[in-house]
């Protein structure tokens, strides 16, 4: 066998031995999703076991360097691991903004002390991160942010407000954009990290139409942030911010792939609508819409795999994350629209145990934010038009 064949065989055997049966079943609720962190309470012993064994092996982030806690796998080996996990329906052991956003930025811009301090904790799920970017008057025009960081010798004094801070009320640390120079726009921004338990940090959940509150307002009142927690040079945070946004958009685009590629549309529709005499979904219009969606989803999955390969090899176009983010979020919204259509009136139910507290309807409402968060669809289309299609500006 080749080295990759051997790796696949060994990986398959290891997963079979170490992935608990409970972690091969679909996620039942938000509590079934592992985000880690200091306040994390596992939904089951199996969830904690799965996080621990994968974290110890570095396979929560298999392609990060071993010296920072990662798995040290090559792109080909990482792909094989993902394939073998999908083959047994293994859940992701850890979801983390540290993995999908902060980690890549630290690997590129962080100093050695910052990498060794933060990356291993991210790999093991010990610290949960949130993102301090958007402000009440700085959304799409993020560079207009006003949260200030005044120089106080060995630390900054941070004052201001962030908004739409996902899970800020549950996070341990925040990666945050602050203004260290008020005389220039992009050139006056710095990128800092700090503990959410520092004096002067407070959060307030924002209630959404879904009834859930993943988003928060976050307030900073004379928060003392050590300068050693600044990533990259002072006033050069916009470089870090843009790089991180590319990875954020890649993460958000992954919603278009659904639950690990599982078909969640047809089974639900069959239960609500039934089958015709030929064994097909007994609604020809909805059946054709679902078939078209599945073709689009397969095409997107193939494109995603190619994009990830190009990204790891350093050949991806800088604007590709915008393309992926736009299409992935539209695909995710379409998926939930079809789930609602296939579920009939039962899908509109809001409180019963049968629908897990109205999970389908609440998830459908939540997807409306997909085309806003991480950069609006309109902004992504402008980037695609300018950077990829090279269309003339207005």
HELIX and SHEET records of a PDB file:
HELIX    1   1 UNK A    3  UNK A   18  1                                  16    
HELIX    2   2 UNK A   21  UNK A   24  5                                   4    
HELIX    3   3 UNK A   30  UNK A   32  5                                   3    
HELIX    4   4 UNK A   45  UNK A   57  1                                  13    
HELIX    5   5 UNK A   59  UNK A   61  5                                   3    
HELIX    6   6 UNK A   66  UNK A   68  5                                   3    
HELIX    7   7 UNK A   75  UNK A   87  1                                  13    
HELIX    8   8 UNK A   97  UNK A   97  1                                   1    
HELIX    9   9 UNK A   98  UNK A  102  3                                   5    
HELIX   10  10 UNK A  103  UNK A  109  1                                   7    
HELIX   11  11 UNK A  112  UNK A  123  1                                  12    
HELIX   12  12 UNK A  142  UNK A  144  5                                   3    
HELIX   13  13 UNK A  186  UNK A  188  5                                   3    
HELIX   14  14 UNK A  227  UNK A  229  5                                   3    
HELIX   15  15 UNK A  237  UNK A  253  1                                  17    
HELIX   16  16 UNK A  254  UNK A  257  5                                   4    
HELIX   17  17 UNK A  265  UNK A  273  1                                   9    
HELIX   18  18 UNK A  284  UNK A  312  1                                  29    
HELIX   19  19 UNK A  320  UNK A  343  1                                  24    
HELIX   20  20 UNK A  344  UNK A  348  5                                   5    
HELIX   21  21 UNK A  359  UNK A  366  1                                   8    
HELIX   22  22 UNK A  367  UNK A  369  5                                   3    
HELIX   23  23 UNK A  377  UNK A  383  1                                   7    
HELIX   24  24 UNK A  384  UNK A  388  3                                   5    
SHEET    1   A 4 UNK A 129  UNK A 132  0                                        
SHEET    2   A 4 UNK A 173  UNK A 179  1                                        
SHEET    3   A 4 UNK A 189  UNK A 195 -1                                        
SHEET    4   A 4 UNK A 230  UNK A 231 -1                                        
SHEET    1   B 4 UNK A 148  UNK A 151  0                                        
SHEET    2   B 4 UNK A 155  UNK A 162 -1                                        
SHEET    3   B 4 UNK A 215  UNK A 226 -1                                        
SHEET    4   B 4 UNK A 201  UNK A 206 -1                                        
END                                                                             
